Amino acid sequence: QAALLVPPGPGAVSPAQPSPWIERVVGWLGKVFLQDSPARPASPEAGSTLRRWRCHVQRFFYRIYASLRIEELFSIIRDFPDSRPAIEDLKYCLERTDQRQQLLVSLKAALETRLLHPGVNTCDIITLYISAIKALRVLDPSMVILEVACEPIRRYLRTREDTVRQIVAGLTGDSDGTGDLAVEL
């Protein structure tokens, strides 16, 4: 069933509508473990057990899906707004799981290893920072995740000599890639 956990596309499973998948799994569990069949209906206790399994399968599905999206979050942020459905799916899963800490740790690590080093242009860092602001606002309207996860970006930009020049160029429209900066401010 891992093939069902793919990025959104034609026929992909979204956590907002996992019911058909969950019902297939729960139906299979009922047949295997409870010998549930049309000839022998399940007892009330078996129905209660199936409801618990449905809950466990649903929670498992949300946790796995969120974990996959968390690992891809840097790319999802980079591709925002095209990746908005992935952000909304992750938001839906995070509301049902306790994976915010996992998200923060993973995102901070991805930002520090993939973005915050001398080999990346300041303009690219600012562009990704703007995308992060937009994407993380959708993911967490309280903006707690944004404040915590993006703190290393703010701290790193203060150490770059050309940060102010790139921001001014972005505000005046003289820089490639930071045109969104003037719009955001």
N, C-alpha and C positions, 0 to 999 in steps of 0.2 A: 504493500500500500504506500510505500515511500514515494512512488511515482506520482502520487496525487499531490505531494507537497512541492509544487513547482511555482516559479514566478508567475504572476497573473498573465493570462493569455487566453486564447480560445480554449474553452473546456477546462481551465484550471480551477482548482478548488480555492475558495477564499474562506478565511475563518468566519466571516460574517454569515456564510451559508454552508456550514459543514454537515447539515442534517442528513442528506442522502448517504454520505460516507459513514457517518456515525450509526445511522440506522442499519446499514449493511453489516457493520462490525457487531453491533448489539444483536442483530438477528442471528448472525453466525454464532455468537457466544451462547445465545439461548438454545440453539440447536445442538451445539457441542456439549455444553455443560449441564443444561437442564432437560435435555431430551425433549425440547419444546417442538411439537409438530401439530398439524391440523387434527390428526387423529387423537392426540393426547394433549389437551390444552394445559398451559402452565397454571400452577397453583397460585394463590394470592402471595405466598412467600416468594415464589419464583418471580412474580411480577415486581415485587419490591427489590429483589436482587438485580433484576434487569435494569431497573431505574437507577440503582447505585452504580452499576457498570456503565450505563449511559453517561452518568456524571463523570466517572473516572476517565472514560474514553474521551469525552469532551475536554476535560482539563488537560489530559495528556496531549491531545491534538493542539490545543492552544499553546501549551508550553513548547512543544516541538516547533510549531510554526513560528512562534515569537523568537525562539533561539536561532532559527535559520535567518530570519529577518534582521536580528540584532547583529549577526556576523556580517551581513551585507549592508549595514546601515551607512557606512562611509560612502559606498557607491550610490546608495539610495539618495543620500543627501546631495551628492555631487550632481545627480541627474534630476533633482527637483526643479520644476514642478511636474515633469513627465512621470516621476515616480510617486506622485501623490497617492494612487491606490495602494501602493505598498506601505506607505506611512499610515494610511487609514486602517489597513489590516493589522499593522503592528499595534496601533493605538487600541483597536478592538481587543486584541489578545492581552495587552498589558493591563487593561481594565479587569481582566478575568484571572490574571496570574500575579505573582509577586516577583516579577523579573526586572523591575526598574534598576536595582543595584547592578544586576548583570549587564543591562544596557549601558549604564554609566561607565562601568569599568571597561567594557569592550570598546565603546565609542571613544573614550579618552585615550586608550591604548592605540586605536587605529589613527586618531588624529595626530598623536605624538610620533608614531612611526612613519606614517605616510605623508604627512603634511608639514610638520613643524621641524624642518631641518634646512640647512643652508642651500640645498639643491633645488628648493622650490621657490619660484618667483613670488615676491610679496604680493603682486597683483593676483596671482592664483590663490594665495592664502586668503586674501580679502574676499575674492569671489566665492570661495567655498564657505567662508564665514557668513556671508550674506545668505547663501543657500541654506546653511545650517540654521540660521535664525528663522527663515521662512518655514523650513521643514519641521523644526522642533516646536514651533508655535502650533502647528497642526497636531503634532504628536502629543504635546502636553501644554494645553492652554494656560496652565498655572506658571509656565516657563521655568519651573524648578530644574528640569533636565537641561534646558538651555543654559541656565546660569552655571550649573556645575560642570557640564560637559565641555562648554566652550571657554571656560576660564583659562585653560592652557593656551588657547589661541590668542586671547587678549593679552596675556602675559608675554607670549612670544613676540607678538607684533610690536610691543613696546621696546624690544631689544633690537629690532631691525632699523637700520639707519634711513631707509627709504620709505618707511611706512607713511609718514606725514605727506611726503611728496605724492605717493600713490593714491592716498585718500583725496588730496586736493585735485589731482588729475581726474579721479573718478567723479568728483563733484562737479567739475567743470566740463566733463565729457571728453577730456583729452587722452584718456587711457582706454585701452582695449580690455574688455572683460569686466570692468567695474562700473559699467553704465548703470547697473541696478542700484548702485550706492546713492546716487542723487535721487532716484525714485523712492528709495527706502527712507531717506532722511527728509 
